[in-house]
Amino acid sequence: MLDLSFYKNKKVLITGHTGFKGTWLCKILINAGAKVIGYSLGAPTNPNLFELSKIENQMTSIIADIRDYKCLKEVFDEFKPEIVIHLAAQPIVRESYKNPLYTYETNVIGTVNICECIRLAKTVKSFLNVTTDKVYLNNDILNHAFKEDEPLDGFDPYSNSKSCSELVTHSYKKSFFNELGIAVSTARAGNVIGGGDFSADRIIPDAIRSIENNIDIKVRNPFSTRPYQHVLEPLYIYLEIAEKQYLDFNYQGYYNVGPDDIDCVTTGELMDLLVNEWGNGIKWINYGDNGPHEAKFLKLDNTKIKAVFGWTPKWHILDAIKKICEFTHVYLENKNDIPSEMDREIKIFFGE
């Protein structure tokens, strides 16, 4: 079980801290008393959760590019982190088709840069690289749940670049980190949803924008199946992995961080849950499959992480939808209450 008191006064470097997952992660760590250093480009959307959360003055926030090795190295030299959690990425499949070069530079060279800084730092004891459920060779086999030992070969530039990021991490681990005494894991998370995501081309943010504007929700690929999970689910286990491997090398490894089978639903089913929970006559319409290739079926086998850490998902899909609606009501009614809403959800989830 995760012990958040472990993080009190620990120096934790989070890349991608201005993003949706990064902001929630920083908020949890700040509340736990960690010394948080964030390294990221500016917040990717307007509005964005990083500004709404009001955490910038509670941490060290460095706005810079993960592709800039010199700048990143200077941050490691100055702040000497003990734990590194790597989230920085170009994370959108459709964007990766538009700009594959930038996607590969960010997701692959960015990983090389972070690994090289860790290799030279001499202060890092625990490193977690967060990749994606899309790293696997996916032939859209119905009901097939990917296991950690299956081939890594993502189809589109985003997915493939994350497969490469995994391989870079594996190489550094075998070539350098084992000898240096640095514990290393990767986490392949499912489709993360929750309050405060304002990204383009993601189903929940697109739906919330439609709700805000009182228009029907246009849903692409409503029959595609994805492993949806609330954002606090993977963040909890990321922190447990980083903590446990810091204390005991036997916990390092490559892990699927996905929901149970009951939470692997189609996009249409997800929208049914959302419109039913929100009410007010909102509805969704099938917008068709009018974009580049994306996998139709994707599910993760979470047996390994359950066995190693005794972890089980806490908020199932309907719980996640309810929390999204609660967060959205706060956002629409009084944006200044977002920090307290985040604290409320964190306290409920972490059982404080």
Phi, psi and chi 1 to 4 in degrees:
 res  aa     phi    psi   chi1   chi2   chi3   chi4
   1 MET       -  141.2 -179.8  177.6  -70.8      -
   2 LEU   -66.1  135.4  170.9   64.5      -      -
   3 ASP  -117.0   99.4  178.0   10.4      -      -
   4 LEU   -63.1  -23.5  -80.4  175.6      -      -
   5 SER   -63.7  -20.8   66.3      -      -      -
   6 PHE   -56.0  -33.7  162.7   83.0      -      -
   7 TYR   -83.1   -7.6  -76.3   96.3      -      -
   8 LYS   -58.8  122.3 -173.0  174.7  177.3   61.1
   9 ASN    69.1    5.1  -66.7  -38.6      -      -
  10 LYS   -75.6  141.5  -68.7  -74.7 -166.8  -52.2
  11 LYS   -86.7  112.5  -66.7 -178.9 -179.3  179.1
  12 VAL  -120.7  120.6 -174.9      -      -      -
  13 LEU   -96.5  124.4  174.8   66.6      -      -
  14 ILE  -115.1  118.2  -52.1  -65.1      -      -
  15 THR   -88.8  148.0   69.9      -      -      -
  16 GLY    74.4   30.7      -      -      -      -
  17 HIS   -71.5  -17.0   71.6  -73.8      -      -
  18 THR   -89.1   -3.5   61.1      -      -      -
  19 GLY   -81.8 -178.4      -      -      -      -
  20 PHE   -60.9  -58.7  165.6   56.0      -      -
  21 LYS   -65.9  -39.6  -75.1  171.9   74.4  174.8
  22 GLY   -61.3  -40.3      -      -      -      -
  23 THR   -65.5  -46.3  -61.1      -      -      -
  24 TRP   -59.5  -42.0  -84.9  103.6      -      -
  25 LEU   -63.8  -44.7 -178.3   56.8      -      -
  26 CYS   -61.9  -40.5  -71.2      -      -      -
  27 LYS   -60.1  -44.7 -178.1   70.4  166.1  164.2
  28 ILE   -60.5  -46.9  -64.3  164.9      -      -
  29 LEU   -68.1  -39.4  -75.1  166.3      -      -
  30 ILE   -60.7  -45.6  -70.8  165.7      -      -
  31 ASN   -61.2  -29.2  -68.9   -3.4      -      -
  32 ALA   -83.9   -3.8      -      -      -      -
  33 GLY    88.5   14.9      -      -      -      -
  34 ALA   -74.3  156.7      -      -      -      -
  35 LYS   -93.6   99.0  -63.3  177.1 -179.8  178.1
  36 VAL   -95.4  128.3 -177.5      -      -      -
  37 ILE  -115.5  121.9  -53.4  105.1      -      -
  38 GLY  -107.4  139.5      -      -      -      -
  39 TYR  -133.0  116.8 -174.6  100.7      -      -
  40 SER  -168.0  162.6  178.1      -      -      -
  41 LEU   -65.3  168.8  -63.7  174.8      -      -
  42 GLY   -59.8  162.2      -      -      -      -
  43 ALA   -51.8  133.9      -      -      -      -
  44 PRO   -79.9   -8.4   27.8  -33.9      -      -
  45 THR  -136.2  166.0   61.9      -      -      -
  46 ASN  -138.1  110.0 -175.5   22.5      -      -
  47 PRO   -72.9  172.9   30.5  -37.2      -      -
  48 ASN  -148.2  152.5   62.6   80.4      -      -
  49 LEU   -69.1  -30.6 -173.9   59.8      -      -
  50 PHE   -59.7  -46.1 -175.0   67.9      -      -
  51 GLU   -70.0  -41.6  -68.6 -179.1    6.5      -
  52 LEU   -63.9  -30.8  -68.5  168.4      -      -
  53 SER   -74.8  -21.0   69.3      -      -      -
  54 LYS    59.3   40.1  -59.2  178.9 -178.0  177.9
  55 ILE  -101.7   -4.5   60.2  172.0      -      -
  56 GLU   -56.6  -38.7 -174.3  170.3    8.5      -
  57 ASN   -83.5    1.1  -65.5  -31.5      -      -
  58 GLN  -103.7    7.2  -59.7  173.4  -86.7      -
  59 MET  -151.9  176.4   60.1 -179.8  -69.2      -
  60 THR   -95.5  113.1  -59.5      -      -      -
  61 SER  -111.1  114.7  175.2      -      -      -
  62 ILE  -111.2  118.9  -63.9  152.4      -      -
  63 ILE   -94.7  107.2  -57.1  -57.4      -      -
  64 ALA  -161.4  169.7      -      -      -      -
  65 ASP   -95.3  131.7 -162.5  -39.6      -      -
  66 ILE   -63.0  -19.1 -163.7   68.8      -      -
  67 ARG   -77.5  -12.5  -61.1  174.9  -62.1  169.5
  68 ASP   -89.4   90.1 -173.8  -18.1      -      -
  69 TYR   -61.6  -41.4  171.4   75.2      -      -
  70 LYS   -60.0  -46.4 -178.3  175.4 -179.2  -67.0
  71 CYS   -65.2  -43.7 -178.8      -      -      -
  72 LEU   -62.0  -41.9 -174.2   63.1      -      -
  73 LYS   -62.2  -39.6  177.7   68.6  163.5   54.6
  74 GLU   -63.0  -36.2  -71.3  171.2   -6.0      -
  75 VAL   -65.8  -45.1  169.6      -      -      -
  76 PHE   -60.6  -43.1  -88.7   79.2      -      -
  77 ASP   -64.2  -38.5  -70.7  -15.6      -      -
  78 GLU   -77.6  -44.4  179.3  177.1   -4.3      -
  79 PHE   -99.7  -17.0  -66.4   99.9      -      -
  80 LYS    49.9   62.8  -61.5  176.1  171.7   53.6
  81 PRO   -67.2  151.0   26.1  -35.5      -      -
  82 GLU   -97.6  -30.3  -57.6  163.3   76.8      -
  83 ILE  -130.9  135.8  -61.8  166.9      -      -
  84 VAL  -126.4  127.8  176.5      -      -      -
  85 ILE  -121.0  116.7  -57.8  178.3      -      -
  86 HIS   -99.6  107.1  179.3   42.6      -      -
  87 LEU  -112.3  -18.2  -63.0  171.2      -      -
  88 ALA   -58.3  129.2      -      -      -      -
  89 ALA  -168.0  161.5      -      -      -      -
  90 GLN   -92.5  105.8 -168.8  -61.4   97.4      -
  91 PRO  -101.2    5.7   35.6  -33.5      -      -
  92 ILE  -107.0  124.6  -54.1  -63.5      -      -
  93 VAL   -58.8  -51.1  171.1      -      -      -
  94 ARG   -64.3  -34.4  -71.9  161.3   73.9   92.7
  95 GLU   -66.7  -32.7 -179.3   61.3   28.6      -
  96 SER   -67.1  -27.7   77.1      -      -      -
  97 TYR   -71.1  -34.1  -80.2  105.6      -      -
  98 LYS   -75.5  -35.2  -62.7  174.5 -173.6  174.9
  99 ASN  -139.9   70.6 -158.4  -22.0      -      -
 100 PRO   -65.6  -35.7   21.0  -31.6      -      -
 101 LEU   -61.5  -47.9  177.7   59.1      -      -
 102 TYR   -63.2  -38.9  173.8   73.0      -      -
 103 THR   -61.1  -46.8  -60.9      -      -      -
 104 TYR   -68.3  -40.9  -83.0  102.1      -      -
 105 GLU   -59.6  -44.5  -73.6  178.5  -18.7      -
 106 THR   -71.0  -47.8  -59.4      -      -      -
 107 ASN   -83.2  -27.2  -63.9   -6.9      -      -
 108 VAL  -100.6  -59.2 -176.1      -      -      -
 109 ILE   -62.9  -35.1  -60.7  -55.8      -      -
 110 GLY   -58.1  -40.1      -      -      -      -
 111 THR   -68.7  -40.9  -58.7      -      -      -
 112 VAL   -58.2  -44.6  173.6      -      -      -
 113 ASN   -61.6  -44.6  -72.9  -15.2      -      -
 114 ILE   -67.9  -39.1 -159.9   81.9      -      -
 115 CYS   -65.5  -40.2  -73.8      -      -      -
 116 GLU   -65.8  -40.7 -175.5   65.8    3.4      -
 117 CYS   -63.9  -40.2  -72.4      -      -      -
 118 ILE   -64.5  -41.7  -69.6  169.4      -      -
 119 ARG   -57.8  -39.2 -178.5  178.3   76.1   86.4
 120 LEU   -91.7  -11.4  -62.3  173.6      -      -
 121 ALA   -72.1  -39.3      -      -      -      -
 122 LYS    66.5   11.6  -64.6 -177.6  173.1   60.8
 123 THR  -120.5  -20.3   58.9      -      -      -
 124 VAL   -79.1  128.9  178.3      -      -      -
 125 LYS  -110.0  -19.4  -68.8 -172.8   63.6  177.0
 126 SER  -143.9  127.0  176.7      -      -      -
 127 PHE  -131.3  127.9  170.3   46.6      -      -
 128 LEU  -122.6  121.1  177.2   65.3      -      -
 129 ASN  -100.2  118.2 -179.0   14.0      -      -
 130 VAL   -92.0  117.0  176.2      -      -      -
 131 THR  -108.9 -114.2   59.4      -      -      -
 132 THR  -165.2  159.1  176.6      -      -      -
 133 ASP   -68.9  -11.2   53.6    3.5      -      -
 134 LYS   -90.6    9.5  -60.9  173.4 -179.3   64.1
 135 VAL   -74.0  -15.9  -64.4      -      -      -
 136 TYR   -83.6  153.7  -65.0  104.6      -      -
 137 LEU   -66.3  111.5  174.8   62.8      -      -
 138 ASN  -116.5  112.9 -171.0  -13.2      -      -
 139 ASN  -102.3   19.7  -66.2  -43.3      -      -
 140 ASP    55.7   42.5  -82.9  -33.7      -      -
 141 ILE   -80.6  120.6  -59.4  172.4      -      -
 142 LEU   -60.3  133.5 -169.1   62.5      -      -
 143 ASN    68.9    8.9  -68.7  -34.5      -      -
 144 HIS   -84.3  120.1  175.5   73.1      -      -
 145 ALA  -100.8  123.0      -      -      -      -
 146 PHE   -69.8  138.1  -71.3  102.2      -      -
 147 LYS  -106.3  159.2  -64.9 -176.5  178.1 -179.5
 148 GLU   -62.6  -22.1  -73.3   86.3  -11.6      -
 149 ASP   -93.2    9.2   58.8   -4.0      -      -
 150 GLU   -83.7  160.5  -65.9 -169.6   57.8      -
 151 PRO   -60.8  141.5  -23.2   33.1      -      -
 152 LEU   -98.4  115.2  -55.4  177.5      -      -
 153 ASP  -166.2   68.6 -170.3    3.8      -      -
 154 GLY   -58.1  147.2      -      -      -      -
 155 PHE   -78.6  -59.8 -178.8   98.4      -      -
 156 ASP   -80.9  166.4   57.8   85.6      -      -
 157 PRO   -57.9  -37.4  -29.1   36.6      -      -
 158 TYR   -63.6  -54.9  164.0   69.4      -      -
 159 SER   -60.5  -43.4  -56.5      -      -      -
 160 ASN   -66.5  -38.9 -172.3  -95.8      -      -
 161 SER   -65.0  -31.7   67.0      -      -      -
 162 LYS   -74.8  -32.7  -78.6  -63.2 -160.4  173.8
 163 SER   -60.5  -43.3  -56.4      -      -      -
 164 CYS   -63.2  -39.7  -65.9      -      -      -
 165 SER   -60.1  -40.7  176.4      -      -      -
 166 GLU   -59.4  -47.8  -76.2  -95.0   -1.6      -
 167 LEU   -65.4  -37.6  -65.8  173.8      -      -
 168 VAL   -59.5  -45.4  166.5      -      -      -
 169 THR   -62.9  -42.6  -53.1      -      -      -
 170 HIS   -59.6  -43.0  -61.6 -178.9      -      -
 171 SER   -64.9  -46.6  176.4      -      -      -
 172 TYR   -62.5  -37.1  -96.6   82.7      -      -
 173 LYS   -61.9  -49.6  179.3 -179.9 -175.5  -65.2
 174 LYS   -72.5  -35.8  -68.6 -179.9  -73.3 -172.0
 175 SER   -82.3  -32.6  -59.9      -      -      -
 176 PHE  -133.4  -50.2  -52.6  111.1      -      -
 177 PHE   -67.1  -37.0  -65.4  155.0      -      -
 178 ASN   -58.5  -45.8  -75.4  -19.7      -      -
 179 GLU   -67.4  -32.9 -175.2  176.5  -21.0      -
 180 LEU   -82.8   -8.1  -68.6  169.6      -      -
 181 GLY    78.8   29.5      -      -      -      -
 182 ILE  -103.8  120.5  -58.7  166.6      -      -
 183 ALA   -78.6  134.2      -      -      -      -
 184 VAL  -134.0  134.1 -178.9      -      -      -
 185 SER  -138.7  159.3  -69.2      -      -      -
 186 THR  -121.6  149.0   65.0      -      -      -
 187 ALA  -125.4  122.8      -      -      -      -
 188 ARG  -105.5   96.9  -56.9  158.2 -174.1  173.7
 189 ALA   -90.9  154.8      -      -      -      -
 190 GLY   -77.4 -169.6      -      -      -      -
 191 ASN   -72.4  114.1  -76.5   40.9      -      -
 192 VAL   -92.4  130.5  175.0      -      -      -
 193 ILE  -128.8  160.2   58.3  176.6      -      -
 194 GLY   161.2  174.1      -      -      -      -
 195 GLY   -70.0  138.8      -      -      -      -
 196 GLY    99.1    4.4      -      -      -      -
 197 ASP   -90.2  118.9 -171.4   -0.3      -      -
 198 PHE  -116.4   19.2  -62.1   96.2      -      -
 199 SER   -66.2  156.1  -57.0      -      -      -
 200 ALA   -83.3  153.3      -      -      -      -
 201 ASP    59.4   34.5  -72.0  -32.8      -      -
 202 ARG  -126.6  140.8  -77.6 -173.1 -176.1  158.9
 203 ILE   -62.6  -46.9 -177.3   58.5      -      -
 204 ILE   -69.2  -47.9  -68.6  -65.0      -      -
 205 PRO   -58.8  -40.4  -24.5   33.9      -      -
 206 ASP   -61.0  -41.3  -74.2  -12.6      -      -
 207 ALA   -66.0  -42.7      -      -      -      -
 208 ILE   -64.4  -38.1  -62.6  -56.3      -      -
 209 ARG   -62.9  -37.7  -79.8 -173.6  -76.7  -90.2
 210 SER   -66.5  -41.8  -64.3      -      -      -
 211 ILE   -60.9  -44.2  -72.0  171.8      -      -
 212 GLU   -60.0  -36.2 -171.7  174.6    6.1      -
 213 ASN   -96.3    3.9  -67.3  -55.3      -      -
 214 ASN    56.4   46.8 -162.2   31.5      -      -
 215 ILE  -127.2  161.7   58.7  175.3      -      -
 216 ASP   -62.3  145.4  -67.7  -19.9      -      -
 217 ILE   -83.1  120.9  -57.5  166.1      -      -
 218 LYS   -87.8  121.5  -64.9  179.3  178.4  178.5
 219 VAL  -114.0  118.7  178.9      -      -      -
 220 ARG   -81.6  143.6  -60.9 -169.9  -38.4  -90.2
 221 ASN    50.4   56.0  -53.0  -40.1      -      -
 222 PRO   -66.5  -12.6   24.9  -34.6      -      -
 223 PHE  -101.1    4.9  -54.8  110.4      -      -
 224 SER   -77.8  136.2  -65.3      -      -      -
 225 THR   -99.2  134.1  -62.8      -      -      -
 226 ARG  -137.6  153.1  -67.8  -70.4 -176.4  -90.3
 227 PRO   -87.1   87.1   29.2  -29.9      -      -
 228 TYR   -81.1  141.9  -68.4  104.5      -      -
 229 GLN  -152.6  147.6   57.9 -171.1  -27.8      -
 230 HIS   -66.7  146.2 -170.3  -84.5      -      -
 231 VAL   -56.5  -32.6   62.3      -      -      -
 232 LEU   -70.8  -21.0  -66.4 -179.2      -      -
 233 GLU   -61.5  -58.4  -63.9  -78.1    4.3      -
 234 PRO   -67.4  -33.6   22.7  -32.7      -      -
 235 LEU   -63.1  -37.9  -63.7 -175.8      -      -
 236 TYR   -57.9  -49.6 -179.3  101.1      -      -
 237 ILE   -76.4  -28.3 -162.4   64.0      -      -
 238 TYR   -57.2  -47.4  -64.5  168.5      -      -
 239 LEU   -66.4  -34.7  -69.4  170.1      -      -
 240 GLU   -70.2  -41.0 -173.8  166.4    7.0      -
 241 ILE   -59.7  -49.3  -66.7  168.9      -      -
 242 ALA   -61.6  -38.3      -      -      -      -
 243 GLU   -69.9  -51.3  172.3 -161.4  -24.8      -
 244 LYS   -65.1  -40.8  -70.6  -67.4 -162.4  -61.7
 245 GLN   -73.7  -25.8   69.8  179.4   16.1      -
 246 TYR   -59.6  -39.2 -178.1  103.5      -      -
 247 LEU   -89.1  -25.4  -60.2  170.2      -      -
 248 ASP  -153.0  115.2 -176.3  -15.2      -      -
 249 PHE   -60.3  -21.5  -93.8   54.2      -      -
 250 ASN   -65.8  -14.7  -68.7  -40.7      -      -
 251 TYR   -86.2  -11.1  -76.7   99.5      -      -
 252 GLN   -70.7  148.8   62.5 -179.9  -20.6      -
 253 GLY   170.5 -166.8      -      -      -      -
 254 TYR  -116.4  121.4  -48.6  124.5      -      -
 255 TYR  -127.6  135.6  -63.0  104.5      -      -
 256 ASN   -81.0  129.6  -73.8  -23.9      -      -
 257 VAL  -116.8   82.1 -177.0      -      -      -
 258 GLY  -128.1  164.6      -      -      -      -
 259 PRO   -77.0  174.5   31.9  -36.5      -      -
 260 ASP   -72.2  165.2  -69.6  -29.0      -      -
 261 ASP   -55.9  -34.6  -76.3   -4.5      -      -
 262 ILE   -64.8  -18.3   59.6  171.1      -      -
 263 ASP   -99.1    3.2  -62.8  -38.0      -      -
 264 CYS   -91.0   99.1  -64.2      -      -      -
 265 VAL  -125.4  165.3  -61.2      -      -      -
 266 THR   -75.7  160.8   66.7      -      -      -
 267 THR   -61.0  -36.7  -52.0      -      -      -
 268 GLY   -64.3  -41.6      -      -      -      -
 269 GLU   -63.9  -39.3  -70.2  168.7  -26.0      -
 270 LEU   -60.0  -43.1 -176.2   74.5      -      -
 271 MET   -69.6  -33.1  -73.7  -60.7   96.0      -
 272 ASP   -58.5  -45.4  -74.1  -20.5      -      -
 273 LEU   -62.3  -42.0  -66.2  173.4      -      -
 274 LEU   -66.6  -48.7  179.9   64.7      -      -
 275 VAL   -68.1  -33.2  -61.4      -      -      -
 276 ASN   -67.4  -39.9  -71.5  -22.5      -      -
 277 GLU   -71.7  -38.2 -178.1   64.7   27.9      -
 278 TRP   -75.2  -42.5 -172.9  -95.7      -      -
 279 GLY    73.8 -148.7      -      -      -      -
 280 ASN    60.3   21.3  -68.8  -20.0      -      -
 281 GLY    76.7    5.7      -      -      -      -
 282 ILE   -67.5  145.3 -161.2   75.5      -      -
 283 LYS  -144.5  166.5   62.8 -179.2 -173.7  -66.8
 284 TRP  -117.2  153.9   67.7  -90.7      -      -
 285 ILE  -128.4  148.4   57.6  174.6      -      -
 286 ASN   -75.3  113.8 -174.0  -12.9      -      -
 287 TYR   -91.7   -2.2 -162.5   53.4      -      -
 288 GLY    82.5  170.2      -      -      -      -
 289 ASP   -98.4   91.6 -178.1   -3.2      -      -
 290 ASN  -117.4   25.1   58.6  -11.8      -      -
 291 GLY  -126.1 -174.2      -      -      -      -
 292 PRO   -69.7  172.3   24.7  -33.7      -      -
 293 HIS   -57.4  131.1  173.9  -86.2      -      -
 294 GLU  -138.2  146.6  -66.5 -171.8   44.9      -
 295 ALA   -59.1  142.5      -      -      -      -
 296 LYS   -84.5  -31.1  -57.5  -62.4 -178.0 -171.3
 297 PHE  -133.0  129.6 -173.4   88.9      -      -
 298 LEU  -149.4  123.8 -177.5   52.7      -      -
 299 LYS  -145.6  144.5 -175.2 -173.0  -68.9 -173.3
 300 LEU  -109.5  143.2  -66.6  174.4      -      -
 301 ASP   -89.7  114.8 -175.1  -44.2      -      -
 302 ASN  -100.3   19.5   61.0   14.0      -      -
 303 THR   -59.6  -42.8  -57.0      -      -      -
 304 LYS   -63.1  -48.6  178.7 -179.5  176.8 -178.9
 305 ILE   -69.2  -30.0 -158.3  162.6      -      -
 306 LYS   -66.0  -41.9  -75.6 -178.1  171.2 -178.7
 307 ALA   -68.1  -41.9      -      -      -      -
 308 VAL   -74.9  -43.0  173.8      -      -      -
 309 PHE  -109.3   -6.3  -65.7   96.7      -      -
 310 GLY    66.7   23.9      -      -      -      -
 311 TRP   -84.3  140.2  173.6   79.6      -      -
 312 THR  -138.6  144.6   56.0      -      -      -
 313 PRO   -58.0  141.6  -23.7   34.0      -      -
 314 LYS  -101.1  -46.7 -176.5  172.6 -177.8  178.5
 315 TRP  -102.6  113.2  -74.5   -9.3      -      -
 316 HIS   -80.7 -177.4  -68.0  -69.8      -      -
 317 ILE   -60.3  -41.3 -170.0   70.9      -      -
 318 LEU   -68.4  -36.7 -177.2   55.2      -      -
 319 ASP   -60.5  -43.2  -59.7  -48.6      -      -
 320 ALA   -61.8  -42.9      -      -      -      -
 321 ILE   -63.7  -41.9  -69.5  -63.7      -      -
 322 LYS   -61.0  -42.2  -72.6  179.9  176.6  178.3
 323 LYS   -66.8  -36.3  -71.8  -66.6  177.3  -70.3
 324 ILE   -63.2  -42.8  -71.4  168.1      -      -
 325 CYS   -66.0  -41.2  -70.1      -      -      -
 326 GLU   -61.1  -46.3  -69.4  169.0    9.9      -
 327 PHE   -61.2  -43.2 -172.3  102.4      -      -
 328 THR   -65.1  -38.4  -58.5      -      -      -
 329 HIS   -59.7  -43.5  -80.6  -64.6      -      -
 330 VAL   -62.5  -45.4  172.7      -      -      -
 331 TYR   -59.5  -44.1  170.7   72.0      -      -
 332 LEU   -74.6  -28.0  -64.8  177.3      -      -
 333 GLU   -94.3  -36.7  -68.0  162.0   15.4      -
 334 ASN  -162.2   97.0 -172.7   -6.9      -      -
 335 LYS   -62.2  -24.1  -65.0  176.3  177.0   59.3
 336 ASN   -68.1  -14.7  -71.8  -35.7      -      -
 337 ASP   -89.0    1.7  -72.6  -17.9      -      -
 338 ILE   -59.3  -46.1  -67.8  -62.6      -      -
 339 PRO   -56.6  -42.7  -26.7   36.3      -      -
 340 SER   -70.4  -32.1   59.7      -      -      -
 341 GLU   -66.6  -39.9  173.8   61.3   20.1      -
 342 MET   -62.4  -45.0  -65.3  177.4   74.2      -
 343 ASP   -60.0  -41.7  -73.3  -23.0      -      -
 344 ARG   -60.7  -47.8 -175.1 -175.1   73.5   87.0
 345 GLU   -65.9  -40.4  -66.8 -172.0   24.9      -
 346 ILE   -62.4  -44.4  -70.2  167.2      -      -
 347 LYS   -63.6  -41.1  -74.2  178.9 -179.8  177.0
 348 ILE   -64.6  -47.5  -67.3  171.2      -      -
 349 PHE   -66.8  -43.6 -173.1   88.1      -      -
 350 PHE   -84.8   -1.3  -75.8   79.2      -      -
 351 GLY    69.9   31.8      -      -      -      -
 352 GLU   -81.8      -  -62.6  177.0   15.3      -
